[in-house]
Amino acid sequence: MHKYPANARRHYERLKRFPEGLLVMGDALCSFNPTYAQGMTVASLEGLALRDALRAPATSTPLWRRYFRAAARAVDLPWSLVTGGDSSYPESNWSQPLAARLTGRYFTMVQRTAVHDGAVFAMFIKVQNLVEPPAAFFKPAFVLRVLRVARQQLPQPPPAGAVARAT
Ligand SMILES: Cc1cc2nc3c(=O)[nH]c(=O)nc-3n(C[C@H](O)[C@H](O)[C@H](O)COP(=O)(O)OP(=O)(O)OC[C@H]3O[C@@H](n4cnc5c(N)ncnc54)[C@H](O)[C@@H]3O)c2cc1C
């Protein structure tokens, strides 16, 4: 069991000024609900963003701004996956736009069918671990496979949050 108060993201890329000689990365930049197991992957992506910012030819844009912008791009996708997943908990006070809610419902369907189908499971793990982009979930052959498996009588999962509360 672990206790985790909230996902937390800090937008240093939006600052107008930043102290020379300092940078922020890892959980200090963005920390996620550990259940999704993405913190170290994202910290590594931020490391690559820093490497690229250091290698790029010098411009009038200071290093910190180039780095924080690139790091923010690395954080965007896992942030939406994690906060989208967490928003399905009844305790969440975050109401998502309709498109995000529909996408979330489809992702839940992918997750449920992954328990019953090896190919769906493999793709789910790849997307979850940032090896494949979420767009892979929307390839026609994959969508058809998910729908085909979902049409079978799958056992209903408990409502989101019920297991955590019971624990
Ligand atoms: C329960 C749990 C499970 C997780 N499971 C996974 C997983 O399966 N996969 C995954 O990718 N990520 C996972 N994570 C997330 C991952 O651990 C973090 O994203 C990652 O450790 C962040 O690295 P970091 O260097 O930013 O911070 P940290 O690893 O927290 O390092 C910060 C360090 O700074 C030190 N420190 C703090 N304050 C001071 C101070 N004032 N002076 C000096 N030192 C200080 C701390 O002692 C610590 O050693 C999990 C996290 C938790 C809590």
PDBQT file of the ligand as one rigid body, heavy atoms in Angstrom, charges set to zero:
ROOT
HETATM    1  C1  LIG A 201       5.500   3.633  -4.275  1.00  0.00    +0.000 C 
HETATM    2  C2  LIG A 201       6.113   4.112  -5.564  1.00  0.00    +0.000 A 
HETATM    3  C3  LIG A 201       6.263   3.243  -6.632  1.00  0.00    +0.000 A 
HETATM    4  C4  LIG A 201       6.816   3.672  -7.847  1.00  0.00    +0.000 A 
HETATM    5  N1  LIG A 201       6.932   2.778  -8.882  1.00  0.00    +0.000 NA
HETATM    6  C5  LIG A 201       7.471   3.199 -10.048  1.00  0.00    +0.000 A 
HETATM    7  C6  LIG A 201       7.634   2.275 -11.144  1.00  0.00    +0.000 A 
HETATM    8  O1  LIG A 201       7.300   1.101 -11.043  1.00  0.00    +0.000 OA
HETATM    9  N2  LIG A 201       8.169   2.767 -12.296  1.00  0.00    +0.000 N 
HETATM   10  C7  LIG A 201       8.553   4.077 -12.440  1.00  0.00    +0.000 A 
HETATM   11  O2  LIG A 201       9.031   4.472 -13.509  1.00  0.00    +0.000 OA
HETATM   12  N3  LIG A 201       8.419   4.956 -11.418  1.00  0.00    +0.000 NA
HETATM   13  C8  LIG A 201       7.890   4.548 -10.240  1.00  0.00    +0.000 A 
HETATM   14  N4  LIG A 201       7.763   5.437  -9.206  1.00  0.00    +0.000 N 
HETATM   15  C9  LIG A 201       8.154   6.836  -9.421  1.00  0.00    +0.000 C 
HETATM   16  C10 LIG A 201       9.666   7.009  -9.286  1.00  0.00    +0.000 C 
HETATM   17  O3  LIG A 201      10.088   6.466  -8.053  1.00  0.00    +0.000 OA
HETATM   18  C11 LIG A 201       9.978   8.499  -9.330  1.00  0.00    +0.000 C 
HETATM   19  O4  LIG A 201       9.372   9.083 -10.475  1.00  0.00    +0.000 OA
HETATM   20  C12 LIG A 201      11.471   8.742  -9.404  1.00  0.00    +0.000 C 
HETATM   21  O5  LIG A 201      12.104   8.164  -8.282  1.00  0.00    +0.000 OA
HETATM   22  C13 LIG A 201      11.750  10.252  -9.444  1.00  0.00    +0.000 C 
HETATM   23  O6  LIG A 201      13.143  10.485  -9.360  1.00  0.00    +0.000 OA
HETATM   24  P1  LIG A 201      13.681  11.814  -8.760  1.00  0.00    +0.000 P 
HETATM   25  O7  LIG A 201      15.167  11.733  -8.850  1.00  0.00    +0.000 OA
HETATM   26  O8  LIG A 201      13.003  12.961  -9.399  1.00  0.00    +0.000 OA
HETATM   27  O9  LIG A 201      13.208  11.855  -7.235  1.00  0.00    +0.000 OA
HETATM   28  P2  LIG A 201      13.604  10.854  -6.029  1.00  0.00    +0.000 P 
HETATM   29  O10 LIG A 201      13.898   9.471  -6.553  1.00  0.00    +0.000 OA
HETATM   30  O11 LIG A 201      12.519  11.011  -5.015  1.00  0.00    +0.000 OA
HETATM   31  O12 LIG A 201      14.958  11.453  -5.511  1.00  0.00    +0.000 OA
HETATM   32  C14 LIG A 201      14.995  12.645  -4.749  1.00  0.00    +0.000 C 
HETATM   33  C15 LIG A 201      16.146  12.493  -3.760  1.00  0.00    +0.000 C 
HETATM   34  O13 LIG A 201      16.377  13.747  -3.132  1.00  0.00    +0.000 OA
HETATM   35  C16 LIG A 201      16.575  13.531  -1.773  1.00  0.00    +0.000 C 
HETATM   36  N5  LIG A 201      16.249  14.790  -1.057  1.00  0.00    +0.000 N 
HETATM   37  C17 LIG A 201      15.034  15.311  -0.831  1.00  0.00    +0.000 A 
HETATM   38  N6  LIG A 201      15.134  16.475  -0.184  1.00  0.00    +0.000 NA
HETATM   39  C18 LIG A 201      16.446  16.694  -0.020  1.00  0.00    +0.000 A 
HETATM   40  C19 LIG A 201      17.204  17.744   0.606  1.00  0.00    +0.000 A 
HETATM   41  N7  LIG A 201      16.619  18.787   1.139  1.00  0.00    +0.000 N 
HETATM   42  N8  LIG A 201      18.555  17.628   0.595  1.00  0.00    +0.000 NA
HETATM   43  C20 LIG A 201      19.165  16.566   0.013  1.00  0.00    +0.000 A 
HETATM   44  N9  LIG A 201      18.511  15.545  -0.576  1.00  0.00    +0.000 NA
HETATM   45  C21 LIG A 201      17.181  15.618  -0.576  1.00  0.00    +0.000 A 
HETATM   46  C22 LIG A 201      15.654  12.381  -1.416  1.00  0.00    +0.000 C 
HETATM   47  O14 LIG A 201      16.079  11.729  -0.232  1.00  0.00    +0.000 OA
HETATM   48  C23 LIG A 201      15.821  11.486  -2.661  1.00  0.00    +0.000 C 
HETATM   49  O15 LIG A 201      16.888  10.597  -2.536  1.00  0.00    +0.000 OA
HETATM   50  C24 LIG A 201       7.224   5.030  -7.986  1.00  0.00    +0.000 A 
HETATM   51  C25 LIG A 201       7.086   5.923  -6.901  1.00  0.00    +0.000 A 
HETATM   52  C26 LIG A 201       6.531   5.484  -5.707  1.00  0.00    +0.000 A 
HETATM   53  C27 LIG A 201       6.402   6.460  -4.554  1.00  0.00    +0.000 C 
ENDROOT
TORSDOF 0
